[in-house]
Amino acid sequence: MPTPLVLPRIAWGSPSASRRALLVHGLGSNGALMWRFGAALADAGWHAVAVDLRGHGVAPRALDYTIAAYAADVAATRPDDGGAWDLAVGHSLGGAAVVVASAADPEWTRSLVLVDPGLFLTDDEREWVREGQEASFADPSHEAARRANPHWHEQDVELKATATSQASRWAIEQTSAQNTEWDVRADAARVAVPTHVIAADPAVYSIFRGEVSEAVLANPRFSMTVIAGAGHSPHRDKPDATIAALRAVLPR
């Protein structure tokens, strides 16, 4: 794997909690946008840590924005005592990163939850992602985020606007440019820990569907819940159903 960067952290719940989770956001977001998961895990007695990925939030900038580089960073991110995570939650790009990290080291985390994970993108999907990110950078205001997502909680709107203003536009562009073959399905096949996918509704928009989901779910470690009516960010589109799906699969 590439040389990892040290990622900044924010946390929810008591640092002395016996169960520990890592939260990894998607492209163009930041750690704070994983607040729904952090708050729910804290309420359940966990200590949850979210990171800003390289080129995002206040994380270090770099030249390498391959999925392998993102995965190296999260693989090097450990609980304060250096042990294993009990759970790693990854959304979109973050889902790809935690899958690669777990496949490389089965002892890095004891379980995974993947939120509409970006495990394979066609050229058309990569173009859709690029266009969406360009639109965000064209108008990173709170008002634009609200117009684009009128049903989101106010905190998600304000945090999305902040995340766009914090992110490196070059880093986001390079994430598409440097990953011309966006495909970690072989890594998913090697994952050896219990993994649950919280997928978006294909009738709205999902990047984990059809042949991709069928291939990944061939690994018996994987299971899936589809959040009806949710687009690519279920935790912002349908937060109650998404958090209920998370609670249903939490390790005991």
C-alpha positions as CSV (number, residue, x, y, z in Angstrom):
1,M,0.0,0.0,0.0
2,P,1.1,3.6,-0.4
3,T,2.7,5.6,2.5
4,P,-0.2,6.5,4.8
5,L,-1.1,10.0,6.1
6,V,-2.2,10.7,9.6
7,L,-5.9,11.6,9.5
8,P,-7.5,14.1,11.8
9,R,-10.3,12.8,14.1
10,I,-13.5,13.8,15.8
11,A,-15.3,11.5,18.2
12,W,-18.6,10.7,19.9
13,G,-19.1,8.7,23.1
14,S,-16.8,7.9,26.0
15,P,-13.2,7.1,25.2
16,S,-13.4,4.4,27.8
17,A,-16.2,2.5,26.0
18,S,-15.5,-1.1,25.4
19,R,-16.7,-1.0,21.8
20,R,-15.0,1.2,19.2
21,A,-16.0,2.2,15.7
22,L,-14.3,4.0,12.9
23,L,-16.5,6.2,10.5
24,V,-15.2,6.9,7.0
25,H,-17.0,9.5,4.8
26,G,-17.5,9.6,1.0
27,L,-16.0,11.8,-1.7
28,G,-16.5,15.5,-1.2
29,S,-17.6,15.1,2.4
30,N,-15.8,15.2,5.8
31,G,-15.8,13.3,9.1
32,A,-18.4,15.6,10.7
33,L,-21.0,14.5,8.0
34,M,-21.0,11.0,9.7
35,W,-22.6,12.5,12.7
36,R,-25.8,10.4,12.5
37,F,-23.7,7.3,12.9
38,G,-21.5,8.8,15.6
39,A,-24.4,10.0,17.7
40,A,-26.3,6.7,17.4
41,L,-23.2,4.6,18.3
42,A,-22.5,6.9,21.3
43,D,-26.1,6.4,22.5
44,A,-25.6,2.6,22.2
45,G,-22.5,2.8,24.4
46,W,-19.8,2.9,21.8
47,H,-16.9,5.2,21.2
48,A,-17.1,6.3,17.5
49,V,-14.2,8.1,15.7
50,A,-14.7,9.8,12.3
51,V,-11.8,10.9,10.2
52,D,-11.3,13.4,7.4
53,L,-9.9,11.6,4.3
54,R,-6.8,12.9,2.6
55,G,-7.6,16.0,0.6
56,H,-10.9,16.5,2.5
57,G,-11.8,18.5,5.6
58,V,-8.6,19.6,7.4
59,A,-6.7,16.4,6.5
60,P,-3.3,16.7,4.9
61,R,-3.1,17.1,1.1
62,A,-1.1,14.8,-1.1
63,L,-0.4,13.8,-4.7
64,D,-1.8,10.3,-4.6
65,Y,-5.6,10.0,-4.6
66,T,-6.0,6.4,-5.7
67,I,-8.3,4.1,-3.7
68,A,-5.2,2.3,-2.5
69,A,-3.9,5.6,-0.9
70,Y,-7.2,6.3,0.8
71,A,-7.2,2.6,2.0
72,A,-3.7,2.9,3.3
73,D,-4.7,5.9,5.4
74,V,-7.6,4.2,7.1
75,A,-5.7,1.0,7.5
76,A,-3.1,3.0,9.5
77,T,-5.9,4.5,11.6
78,R,-6.2,2.6,14.8
79,P,-7.9,3.0,18.2
80,D,-5.9,4.9,20.7
81,D,-4.6,1.7,22.3
82,G,-3.5,0.4,18.9
83,G,-5.9,-2.6,18.8
84,A,-8.6,-3.5,16.4
85,W,-11.8,-1.6,15.7
86,D,-15.0,-3.5,16.6
87,L,-16.7,-1.9,13.6
88,A,-15.7,0.2,10.6
89,V,-18.5,2.1,8.7
90,G,-17.7,3.4,5.2
91,H,-19.9,5.5,2.9
92,S,-19.3,5.5,-0.9
93,L,-15.6,6.1,-1.4
94,G,-15.1,5.4,2.3
95,G,-16.8,2.0,1.7
96,A,-14.2,1.1,-0.9
97,A,-11.4,2.2,1.4
98,V,-12.5,0.2,4.4
99,V,-13.1,-2.9,2.2
100,V,-9.5,-2.7,0.8
101,A,-8.1,-2.2,4.3
102,S,-10.1,-5.1,5.8
103,A,-9.1,-7.4,2.9
104,A,-5.4,-6.6,3.5
105,D,-5.6,-7.1,7.2
106,P,-8.5,-9.2,8.6
107,E,-7.6,-8.1,12.2
108,W,-7.9,-4.4,11.5
109,T,-11.7,-4.5,12.3
110,R,-14.0,-7.2,13.6
111,S,-16.9,-6.1,11.3
112,L,-17.9,-3.7,8.5
113,V,-21.0,-1.7,7.6
114,L,-20.9,-0.3,4.1
115,V,-23.3,2.6,3.2
116,D,-24.1,2.5,-0.6
117,P,-20.4,1.6,-1.1
118,G,-18.5,2.6,-4.2
119,L,-16.9,-0.8,-4.9
120,F,-17.2,-0.6,-8.7
121,L,-18.0,2.3,-10.9
122,T,-18.6,2.3,-14.6
123,D,-17.2,5.1,-16.8
124,D,-20.7,6.6,-16.9
125,E,-20.9,6.5,-13.1
126,R,-17.5,8.1,-12.7
127,E,-18.7,10.9,-15.0
128,W,-21.8,11.3,-12.9
129,V,-19.7,11.6,-9.8
130,R,-17.4,14.1,-11.4
131,E,-20.3,16.3,-12.6
132,G,-21.9,16.2,-9.2
133,Q,-18.7,17.3,-7.5
134,E,-18.2,20.1,-10.1
135,A,-21.7,21.4,-9.3
136,S,-21.0,21.5,-5.6
137,F,-17.8,23.4,-6.2
138,A,-19.5,25.8,-8.6
139,D,-21.7,27.0,-5.7
140,P,-20.6,25.8,-2.3
141,S,-23.0,27.9,-0.4
142,H,-25.5,26.8,2.3
143,E,-28.3,28.0,0.1
144,A,-27.2,25.8,-2.8
145,A,-26.9,22.8,-0.6
146,R,-30.4,23.4,0.7
147,R,-31.9,23.8,-2.8
148,A,-30.2,20.5,-3.9
149,N,-31.3,18.6,-0.8
150,P,-34.5,20.2,0.6
151,H,-35.4,17.2,2.7
152,W,-32.0,17.0,4.6
153,H,-31.6,17.9,8.3
154,E,-30.3,21.4,8.8
155,Q,-27.0,20.1,10.2
156,D,-26.4,18.0,7.1
157,V,-27.0,21.0,4.9
158,E,-24.6,23.2,6.8
159,L,-22.0,20.5,7.1
160,K,-22.2,19.7,3.4
161,A,-21.5,23.4,2.6
162,T,-18.6,23.4,5.0
163,A,-17.2,20.1,3.6
164,T,-17.3,21.5,0.1
165,S,-15.5,24.7,1.1
166,Q,-12.8,22.7,3.0
167,A,-12.1,20.1,0.4
168,S,-9.3,20.4,-2.2
169,R,-11.0,20.7,-5.6
170,W,-7.8,19.3,-7.2
171,A,-8.0,16.3,-4.8
172,I,-11.6,15.6,-5.8
173,E,-10.8,15.9,-9.5
174,Q,-7.8,13.6,-9.1
175,T,-9.8,11.0,-7.3
176,S,-11.7,10.5,-10.6
177,A,-8.7,10.9,-12.8
178,Q,-6.4,8.5,-10.9
179,N,-9.0,5.7,-10.5
180,T,-9.8,5.0,-14.2
181,E,-10.5,1.4,-13.1
182,W,-12.6,1.9,-10.0
183,D,-13.1,-1.7,-9.0
184,V,-12.4,-3.3,-5.6
185,R,-14.7,-6.3,-6.0
186,A,-11.8,-8.7,-5.7
187,D,-11.0,-7.1,-2.3
188,A,-14.6,-7.6,-1.3
189,A,-14.4,-11.3,-2.2
190,R,-11.4,-11.6,0.3
191,V,-13.2,-9.8,3.2
192,A,-13.3,-12.3,6.1
193,V,-15.3,-10.4,8.7
194,P,-19.1,-9.9,9.0
195,T,-20.1,-7.2,6.6
196,H,-23.5,-5.5,6.1
197,V,-24.4,-3.2,3.2
198,I,-26.9,-0.5,3.8
199,A,-27.8,0.2,0.2
200,A,-29.6,3.1,-1.4
201,D,-32.8,2.5,-3.4
202,P,-32.1,1.8,-7.1
203,A,-35.4,3.4,-7.9
204,V,-33.9,6.7,-6.6
205,Y,-30.1,6.2,-7.2
206,S,-27.7,3.6,-5.9
207,I,-24.1,2.7,-6.9
208,F,-24.5,-0.7,-5.2
209,R,-27.1,-2.6,-7.3
210,G,-27.6,-5.2,-10.0
211,E,-24.6,-7.3,-11.0
212,V,-22.3,-5.5,-8.7
213,S,-24.3,-6.3,-5.6
214,E,-24.9,-9.9,-6.7
215,A,-21.2,-10.4,-7.2
216,V,-20.2,-8.9,-3.9
217,L,-23.0,-10.7,-2.0
218,A,-21.6,-14.0,-3.2
219,N,-19.2,-13.7,-0.3
220,P,-21.1,-15.4,2.5
221,R,-19.8,-12.8,5.0
222,F,-21.9,-10.1,3.3
223,S,-25.6,-9.2,3.9
224,M,-27.7,-6.3,2.7
225,T,-30.5,-4.0,3.6
226,V,-32.0,-1.6,1.0
227,I,-33.3,1.7,2.4
228,A,-36.5,2.4,0.4
229,G,-36.8,6.0,-0.9
230,A,-33.1,6.8,-0.2
231,G,-30.6,8.0,-2.7
232,H,-26.8,7.6,-2.5
233,S,-26.6,9.1,1.0
234,P,-29.2,7.1,3.0
235,H,-28.1,8.5,6.3
236,R,-29.1,11.9,5.1
237,D,-32.1,11.0,2.9
238,K,-33.7,8.5,5.3
239,P,-31.8,8.8,8.6
240,D,-34.3,6.9,10.8
241,A,-34.4,3.8,8.6
242,T,-30.7,3.9,8.0
243,I,-29.9,4.1,11.7
244,A,-32.4,1.3,12.4
245,A,-30.5,-0.8,9.9
246,L,-27.2,0.0,11.6
247,R,-28.5,-0.9,15.1
248,A,-29.9,-4.2,13.8
249,V,-26.4,-5.4,12.8
250,L,-24.3,-4.0,15.6
251,P,-21.9,-6.6,17.1
252,R,-23.1,-7.7,20.5
